[in-house]
Each structure stands twice: as C-alpha cells, then as structure tokens.
Amino acid sequence: MKIELKKLVLDRPGGIRAVDGISCVFDSDACSAMAVLGVNGAGKSTLLESIPGLVPIRSGAILVNGLNVEPKNLTAIRRQIGMIFQNSDDQLFSQTVREDVAFGPRNLKLPPDEVRDRVRSALEQMNVSRLAERDVTRLSGGEKRRVALAGVLAMRPAAILLDEPTSMLDPRACRELAEHLNELPTLKIIATHDLTFAKRACPECLILQTGKIIAQGKTAELLDRHDLLLSCGLE
C-alpha cells in the first residue's frame, strides 16, 4: 500500500490553514508504521482525515495506490482504508461488540458465513473475543479502542489511520495497544503527541509544526533530539 501526498494544502473551517504544502510518501513496503507527531493544532488530524476524503483538498493531491482522492474514487479508496477516530464513542454505535464489528462487513454485502468469519478473526486478533456479547457502553477505554480496531480489521483494509489512539488510555492500555499494532502487517499512520507510544509503535515518524513537515526520519533518532522537540513544543 502506498499513499502519496503531493504539495498538499488543507484548510480548517473558517479558512484556517491546517496543512501547508507538504509532500511525503507512506509506503508499507518501506515502513509498516509511521507516526505523525505534533502539538494540538499542528495539522495531524486534518491530514489523516483528508486521506479518505473526509476533508476537502484546497490544492495539491493525495494518491492512494495511484488513485487520486476525489469524489469519483472515494468508494474504492475507502474500501482500502480504515480509520480510528480520537474518540472511540464516535465509532461504536451497535448494541453489542459482535454487532458493531459485523457492521462494516455487512455493508459490503458479504455472504453471512464470510461476515461471521471476519468478525471471529478480528475479535481474536484484538484479543476481545470474550467481549463479543458485551454492551459497547460498558467497555473500558482500552476495550473500546481494541473493539474499534477490530471493526476496522474486519473490513480487511490495506491501511489504517489512527488519530490520537492513546487519548484516555492508561499506561498499561497504551503498551497493549502498541503491541497489538506491531503485530499487524497493515500500513499504519498514527497521529499522536504521545512520544513514548510513537517510539513503541512506529519505526519512523514525521513532525508537523503549523502545517509543515519540519523533520522526518527514524523515530528513535528524532526523539533523541531534545532541541528539535523543544522547538516544536513536544518536550
């Protein structure tokens, strides 16, 4: 899976510039997990939301496996990309965990047997099979994160976008989530300001500041540059 950003410019509502002419490539053959680091307002969430076409492109382009992100291609692109939003409650809306994870595959009009197989596999991958009949409103923060990810995995996407996945998680849940993500061969792009989590989950990262890329490279190396982290408000 390859996602290319070409001189991408994005605006927030009100015409506020969120992403200012950035170019980069996310390629699963080169790196399976990339962190997008930056303080609140750096442009991380807007960048992620633009990839499946949730935010309009002001100028430049996004290509997903060669397909331009534009209205005529959105159905095909969204079949390849799953997204985990910052607040898991925005994604969990069915009565039980099993029903929630089955929602996406059913919308793909898959045969019932395949839906059941995908749900079972996704629940097992995220180690939440025991929660299958649990009311989603009675899950902990960490459980909600894993169930939301299971729902995305059941769609069998080629890439997963995660927006601040450690928000509202305790340290143990953060460690467990990083371990689960490390086991997934799917391309992962993770927007976060949690540097410890980024180091655990992503071999490479880029740092955004006021919508521009100010550094990109190996996560461990960049996070050892205290002057850089201080200059962009990450330390």
Secondary structure, 3 states (H helix, E strand, C coil): CEEEEEEEEEEECCCEEEEEEEEEEEECCCCCEEEEECCCCCCHHHHHHHCCCCCCCCEEEEEECCEECCHHHHHHHHCCEEEECCCHHHCCCCCEHHHHHHHHHHHCCCCHHHHHHHHHHHHHHCCCHHHCCCEHHHCCHHHHHHHHHHHHHCCCCCEEEEECCCCCCCHHHHHHHHHHHHCCCCEEEEEECCHHHHHHHCCEEEEEECCEEEEEEEHHHHCCCHHHHHHCCCC
